[in-house]
Amino acid sequence: MVTEDLRGVIRDFGMVKTIASLGIGVSPTGWGQNAAAGYQAKELFMEDSRKTPMSDVYAFGGTMLAVMSGKGPFYQFAEKQRGTIVLRIYNNITPRPDDHPKLQATDPLWDLLRKCWDPSPPYRPPMTEIATELSALVSKPVAPASLRSFPL
């Protein structure tokens, strides 16, 4: 993903973890393990953890949030508070609609995001199910904002 000022903001999370373990720190553009933590599933913070399709689903949920709201998971802590992000994920706290006003709390995408962030990997939906749900969400007709508050 690239921002409006053409800065890359989402890239290989595995490399971030590897670079951090080598003590190198953050990438040349200033994005490192602090920001990546919000995209990592709870199980990846455990010793000897390995990425799985279900940890990828968790990360995909964060990517969808970033794309649709303009802000990644726990962006407000990403600068210097990796520990806060890790603790939130470890305690099963997920990003909240209040922190992402560009993605309305009533948007049905939040239901899918919550499924992707389920603390138990077997309960996260497989990518085929996610693709089906996203396809259904995209194909739903949306009334203009001016008509949404009026009963039909």
Disulfide bonds with the S-S distance in Angstrom:
none
